[in-house]
């Protein structure tokens, strides 16, 4: 399962294209990034609980 992502800015490419990093790094598709701000969500404070299925470990 995916637990993290790595955002790498690639200049000169647009959404839908692919970029080749070479060697063991391979290639990756260029995907859109959310342009909305999360400031209001963070200001709410509090705790974000883990998903319920994570209690099975």
OpenMM code with the backbone's topology and positions (N, CA, C; nanometers):
from openmm import Vec3, app, unit

residues = "UNK UNK UNK UNK UNK UNK UNK UNK UNK UNK UNK UNK UNK UNK UNK UNK UNK UNK UNK UNK UNK UNK UNK UNK UNK UNK UNK UNK UNK UNK UNK UNK UNK UNK UNK UNK UNK UNK UNK UNK UNK UNK UNK UNK UNK UNK UNK UNK UNK UNK UNK UNK UNK UNK UNK UNK UNK".split()
positions = [
    Vec3(0.0841, -0.1184, 0.0000),
    Vec3(0.0000, 0.0000, 0.0000),
    Vec3(0.0881, 0.1240, 0.0000),
    Vec3(0.0394, 0.2282, -0.0600),
    Vec3(0.1142, 0.3528, -0.0678),
    Vec3(0.1026, 0.4282, 0.0636),
    Vec3(0.2154, 0.4716, 0.1191),
    Vec3(0.2129, 0.5467, 0.2444),
    Vec3(0.2701, 0.6866, 0.2293),
    Vec3(0.3348, 0.7139, 0.1173),
    Vec3(0.3937, 0.8466, 0.0975),
    Vec3(0.4124, 0.8720, -0.0518),
    Vec3(0.4287, 0.9969, -0.0849),
    Vec3(0.4569, 1.0346, -0.2234),
    Vec3(0.5734, 1.1311, -0.2250),
    Vec3(0.6367, 1.1419, -0.3375),
    Vec3(0.7458, 1.2370, -0.3541),
    Vec3(0.7065, 1.3308, -0.4670),
    Vec3(0.6982, 1.4600, -0.4372),
    Vec3(0.6632, 1.5594, -0.5385),
    Vec3(0.7910, 1.6184, -0.5948),
    Vec3(0.8121, 1.6000, -0.7226),
    Vec3(0.9320, 1.6506, -0.7886),
    Vec3(0.8881, 1.7485, -0.8964),
    Vec3(0.9204, 1.8769, -0.8826),
    Vec3(0.8826, 1.9719, -0.9874),
    Vec3(0.9625, 1.9454, -1.1148),
    Vec3(0.8929, 1.9393, -1.2271),
    Vec3(0.9575, 1.9154, -1.3566),
    Vec3(0.9197, 2.0309, -1.4479),
    Vec3(1.0160, 2.1136, -1.4803),
    Vec3(0.9910, 2.2295, -1.5649),
    Vec3(0.9923, 2.1890, -1.7114),
    Vec3(0.9031, 2.2486, -1.7887),
    Vec3(0.8973, 2.2210, -1.9312),
    Vec3(0.8052, 2.1063, -1.9684),
    Vec3(0.7379, 2.0467, -1.8712),
    Vec3(0.6439, 1.9375, -1.8980),
    Vec3(0.5061, 1.9803, -1.8501),
    Vec3(0.4027, 1.9179, -1.9052),
    Vec3(0.2667, 1.9491, -1.8619),
    Vec3(0.1952, 1.8199, -1.8233),
    Vec3(0.0766, 1.8344, -1.7653),
    Vec3(-0.0010, 1.7208, -1.7157),
    Vec3(-0.0258, 1.6212, -1.8291),
    Vec3(-0.0055, 1.4941, -1.7994),
    Vec3(-0.0275, 1.3881, -1.8971),
    Vec3(0.1003, 1.3380, -1.9619),
    Vec3(0.2053, 1.4161, -1.9576),
    Vec3(0.3326, 1.3731, -2.0140),
    Vec3(0.4070, 1.2875, -1.9115),
    Vec3(0.5150, 1.2241, -1.9548),
    Vec3(0.5984, 1.1476, -1.8621),
    Vec3(0.7395, 1.2041, -1.8632),
    Vec3(0.8087, 1.1834, -1.7531),
    Vec3(0.9476, 1.2269, -1.7409),
    Vec3(1.0313, 1.1038, -1.7061),
    Vec3(1.1456, 1.0902, -1.7707),
    Vec3(1.2360, 0.9781, -1.7463),
    Vec3(1.3548, 1.0273, -1.6649),
    Vec3(1.3772, 0.9623, -1.5498),
    Vec3(1.4873, 1.0007, -1.4620),
    Vec3(1.6125, 0.9191, -1.4900),
    Vec3(1.5989, 0.8082, -1.5589),
    Vec3(1.7133, 0.7257, -1.5964),
    Vec3(1.7546, 0.6287, -1.4875),
    Vec3(1.8235, 0.5233, -1.5281),
    Vec3(1.8747, 0.4251, -1.4328),
    Vec3(1.7658, 0.3576, -1.3522),
    Vec3(1.7915, 0.3373, -1.2236),
    Vec3(1.6959, 0.2703, -1.1356),
    Vec3(1.5757, 0.3572, -1.1008),
    Vec3(1.5851, 0.4868, -1.1242),
    Vec3(1.4753, 0.5770, -1.0893),
    Vec3(1.3571, 0.5635, -1.1842),
    Vec3(1.3807, 0.5216, -1.3079),
    Vec3(1.2715, 0.4961, -1.4012),
    Vec3(1.2035, 0.6217, -1.4513),
    Vec3(1.0712, 0.6126, -1.4664),
    Vec3(0.9944, 0.7249, -1.5200),
    Vec3(0.8717, 0.7488, -1.4335),
    Vec3(0.8082, 0.8628, -1.4529),
    Vec3(0.6889, 0.8971, -1.3761),
    Vec3(0.5967, 0.9822, -1.4614),
    Vec3(0.4652, 0.9665, -1.4422),
    Vec3(0.3710, 1.0521, -1.5141),
    Vec3(0.3623, 1.1889, -1.4468),
    Vec3(0.3345, 1.2903, -1.5249),
    Vec3(0.3117, 1.4245, -1.4702),
    Vec3(0.1641, 1.4324, -1.4329),
    Vec3(0.1369, 1.4566, -1.3045),
    Vec3(-0.0005, 1.4584, -1.2544),
    Vec3(-0.0359, 1.5968, -1.2030),
    Vec3(-0.1648, 1.6338, -1.2065),
    Vec3(-0.2053, 1.7640, -1.1532),
    Vec3(-0.1928, 1.7660, -1.0010),
    Vec3(-0.1687, 1.8837, -0.9461),
    Vec3(-0.1573, 1.9015, -0.8015),
    Vec3(-0.2709, 1.9912, -0.7557),
    Vec3(-0.3266, 1.9599, -0.6396),
    Vec3(-0.4361, 2.0399, -0.5837),
    Vec3(-0.3896, 2.1828, -0.5612),
    Vec3(-0.4612, 2.2791, -0.6152),
    Vec3(-0.4240, 2.4203, -0.6033),
    Vec3(-0.4964, 2.4906, -0.4882),
    Vec3(-0.5846, 2.4202, -0.4167),
    Vec3(-0.6587, 2.4812, -0.3072),
    Vec3(-0.5736, 2.4863, -0.1811),
    Vec3(-0.5978, 2.5843, -0.0978),
    Vec3(-0.5228, 2.6007, 0.0261),
    Vec3(-0.5832, 2.5142, 0.1366),
    Vec3(-0.5005, 2.4644, 0.2265),
    Vec3(-0.5488, 2.3851, 0.3395),
    Vec3(-0.5444, 2.4661, 0.4694),
    Vec3(-0.5250, 2.5979, 0.4593),
    Vec3(-0.5107, 2.6835, 0.5773),
    Vec3(-0.6329, 2.6745, 0.6679),
    Vec3(-0.7546, 2.6813, 0.6120),
    Vec3(-0.8758, 2.6752, 0.6941),
    Vec3(-0.8863, 2.5417, 0.7676),
    Vec3(-0.8480, 2.4338, 0.7021),
    Vec3(-0.8527, 2.3017, 0.7651),
    Vec3(-0.7537, 2.2933, 0.8804),
    Vec3(-0.6346, 2.3458, 0.8627),
    Vec3(-0.5319, 2.3422, 0.9667),
    Vec3(-0.5702, 2.4313, 1.0845),
    Vec3(-0.6337, 2.5443, 1.0579),
    Vec3(-0.6761, 2.6363, 1.1648),
    Vec3(-0.7765, 2.5716, 1.2594),
    Vec3(-0.8515, 2.4725, 1.2110),
    Vec3(-0.9503, 2.4065, 1.2957),
    Vec3(-0.8843, 2.3363, 1.4132),
    Vec3(-0.7594, 2.2956, 1.3961),
    Vec3(-0.6880, 2.2283, 1.5047),
    Vec3(-0.7443, 2.0904, 1.5305),
    Vec3(-0.7180, 2.0394, 1.6472),
    Vec3(-0.7680, 1.9069, 1.6820),
    Vec3(-0.6769, 1.7963, 1.6341),
    Vec3(-0.7309, 1.6764, 1.6369),
    Vec3(-0.6545, 1.5565, 1.6036),
    Vec3(-0.7218, 1.4849, 1.4882),
    Vec3(-0.6428, 1.4349, 1.3954),
    Vec3(-0.6973, 1.3583, 1.2838),
    Vec3(-0.6717, 1.2112, 1.3138),
    Vec3(-0.7769, 1.1333, 1.3426),
    Vec3(-0.7574, 0.9928, 1.3789),
    Vec3(-0.7153, 0.9089, 1.2583),
    Vec3(-0.6473, 0.7958, 1.2837),
    Vec3(-0.6104, 0.7065, 1.1736),
    Vec3(-0.7339, 0.6347, 1.1204),
    Vec3(-0.7269, 0.5784, 1.0006),
    Vec3(-0.8401, 0.4998, 0.9493),
    Vec3(-0.8659, 0.3792, 1.0396),
    Vec3(-0.9894, 0.3356, 1.0468),
    Vec3(-1.0277, 0.2265, 1.1361),
    Vec3(-0.9524, 0.0982, 1.1023),
    Vec3(-0.9261, 0.0701, 0.9737),
    Vec3(-0.8595, -0.0552, 0.9382),
    Vec3(-0.7157, -0.0607, 0.9887),
    Vec3(-0.6588, 0.0513, 1.0335),
    Vec3(-0.5214, 0.0491, 1.0844),
    Vec3(-0.5129, -0.0134, 1.2238),
    Vec3(-0.6249, -0.0338, 1.2905),
    Vec3(-0.6240, -0.0945, 1.4230),
    Vec3(-0.5963, -0.2447, 1.4171),
    Vec3(-0.5956, -0.3046, 1.2987),
    Vec3(-0.5777, -0.4495, 1.2850),
    Vec3(-0.4335, -0.4940, 1.3039),
    Vec3(-0.3380, -0.4028, 1.3006),
    Vec3(-0.1967, -0.4432, 1.3141),
    Vec3(-0.1666, -0.4883, 1.4542),
] * unit.nanometer
topology = app.Topology()
chain = topology.addChain("A")
for resn in residues:
    res = topology.addResidue(resn, chain)
    for name in ("N", "CA", "C"):
        topology.addAtom(name, app.Element.getBySymbol(name[0]), res)
